[in-house]
Amino acid sequence: MRAKQSAERERARQGMLSGDERYLPARDKGPARKFARDWVDSRRLPSQYFLPFSLLILVATWIPWPMNIRARALEIVMVVGWPVMMVGVIFTSVYVSWKVKKLVAEKLPNESVKGVGFYAAMRAMQIRKLRFPPPQKLPGGKPVPPKK
């Protein structure tokens, strides 16, 4: 019985990783959500660099720089870099949400657009390698080659 359950869990995991609709959680199911995932994954968006940029700032604050260099660098980052990145993330999120909702309404007229914009905006903020389900499209729109 354990072996059977283990095999079922492995099959479900493989199905989720391959993007099979049957194995995806409810929040990721449906043609509108698939369209949103593919649209976001086929582009490089500024908001996907927010988390790495934040991590870089965090690490930079831990490095024991000489005091005058550290103060100047943190001032530049906090006064210029951080606000520019935040405005970029907000602008990108609004744009992605608006664009995906508009395209879903055009291409899939029988599908509800409720929540699709937010879903796409949140996916756009994630680091590409950490997205779930994994991207099926490369930036530029080409399909992801199968893993060996």
C-alpha positions in Angstrom: 0.0 0.0 0.0 2.9 2.4 0.8 4.5 1.6 -2.5 1.3 2.3 -4.3 0.8 5.6 -2.5 4.4 6.6 -3.2 4.0 5.8 -6.9 0.8 7.9 -7.0 2.5 10.8 -5.3 5.4 10.6 -7.7 3.1 10.5 -10.7 1.2 13.5 -9.4 4.5 15.4 -8.8 5.7 14.6 -12.3 2.3 15.7 -13.7 2.5 19.0 -11.8 6.1 19.6 -13.0 5.0 18.9 -16.6 2.0 21.3 -16.3 -0.6 18.5 -16.7 -4.0 20.2 -15.8 -5.2 17.1 -13.9 -2.5 17.4 -11.3 -2.4 21.2 -10.8 -3.8 22.9 -7.8 -7.2 24.6 -8.3 -5.5 28.1 -8.3 -3.5 27.1 -11.5 -6.2 25.3 -13.4 -8.0 26.5 -16.5 -7.2 27.9 -19.9 -7.2 31.5 -18.7 -4.6 30.7 -16.0 -2.5 28.7 -18.6 -2.6 31.7 -21.0 -1.5 34.0 -18.2 1.4 31.7 -17.2 2.5 31.4 -20.8 2.2 35.2 -21.4 4.3 36.1 -18.4 6.8 33.3 -18.9 7.5 34.4 -22.5 8.7 37.8 -21.4 11.4 39.4 -19.3 9.7 41.8 -17.0 11.4 44.3 -14.5 9.4 43.0 -11.6 11.0 39.5 -11.8 14.3 41.2 -10.7 12.8 42.7 -7.6 13.6 39.8 -5.3 17.2 39.4 -6.5 17.7 43.1 -6.2 16.4 43.1 -2.6 18.6 40.2 -1.7 21.6 42.1 -3.2 20.8 45.1 -1.0 20.4 42.9 2.1 23.8 41.2 1.5 25.5 44.6 0.7 24.4 45.9 4.1 26.2 43.0 5.9 29.5 43.5 4.2 32.0 45.4 6.4 32.7 48.3 4.1 34.7 51.3 5.2 32.3 53.6 6.9 32.4 56.5 4.3 31.9 54.1 1.3 29.1 52.2 3.1 27.2 55.3 4.1 27.4 56.8 0.5 26.4 53.5 -1.1 23.5 52.9 1.2 22.3 56.5 0.7 22.3 56.1 -3.1 20.6 52.7 -2.9 17.9 53.9 -0.4 17.3 57.2 -2.1 17.5 56.3 -5.7 17.6 52.5 -6.3 14.9 51.3 -4.0 12.2 53.8 -5.0 12.9 53.3 -8.7 12.6 49.6 -8.3 9.4 49.9 -6.3 7.8 52.2 -8.9 8.9 49.8 -11.6 7.4 46.8 -9.8 4.1 48.7 -9.3 4.0 49.9 -12.9 4.8 46.4 -14.2 2.2 44.7 -12.0 -0.5 47.1 -13.1 0.5 46.7 -16.8 0.7 42.9 -16.6 -2.6 42.6 -14.9 -4.4 45.0 -17.3 -2.8 43.4 -20.4 -3.5 39.8 -19.4 -7.1 40.5 -18.5 -7.6 42.3 -21.8 -6.0 39.4 -23.8 -7.9 36.7 -22.0 -11.2 38.5 -22.6 -10.3 38.7 -26.3 -8.9 35.2 -26.9 -11.0 33.3 -24.4 -14.4 35.0 -24.4 -16.2 32.3 -22.4 -13.6 32.3 -19.6 -13.9 34.5 -16.5 -11.2 37.1 -16.1 -11.7 37.3 -12.3 -8.4 36.9 -10.5 -6.4 36.3 -13.7 -4.7 39.7 -13.7 -3.6 39.3 -10.1 -2.4 35.8 -10.8 -0.3 37.0 -13.7 1.1 40.0 -11.7 2.2 37.7 -8.8 3.8 35.2 -11.2 5.7 38.1 -12.9 7.2 39.0 -9.5 8.6 35.5 -8.9 12.1 34.5 -9.8 11.8 32.5 -13.0 13.4 29.3 -11.7 11.2 29.3 -8.6 7.9 29.6 -10.4 5.3 26.8 -10.0 4.1 25.3 -12.2 7.5 25.6 -14.0 7.5 27.8 -17.1 6.5 26.1 -20.4 7.8 29.0 -22.5 11.2 30.6 -22.8 11.5 34.4 -23.0 10.7 35.1 -26.6 7.9 32.6 -26.8 9.8 29.4 -27.7 8.8 26.2 -25.8 11.0 25.0 -23.1 13.1 22.0 -24.3 12.4 18.7 -22.4 14.8 17.8 -19.6 16.9 14.7 -20.1 
